[in-house]
């Protein structure tokens, strides 16, 4: 909970808003961004700490044109 509060405070101080402006949104954005740039799924799986690779594989399905554009804007 302490980490969530710290990340949330930094995002609020940066005046970020919207559904992606949360620790969870940041985590998902990271997952999509890494997979869409060609990072091997097994590394993303390890970095995110998922118990199952199938959970991480969801990010591989979210790399269409619209998702890439959203991710690019989030990480710019």
Buried (B, 14 or more C-beta within 10 A) or exposed (E): EEEEEEBBEEBEEEEBEEEBBBBEBBEBBBBBBBBBEEBEBEEBBEEBEBEEEEEBBEBEEBBEEEBBEBBEEBBE
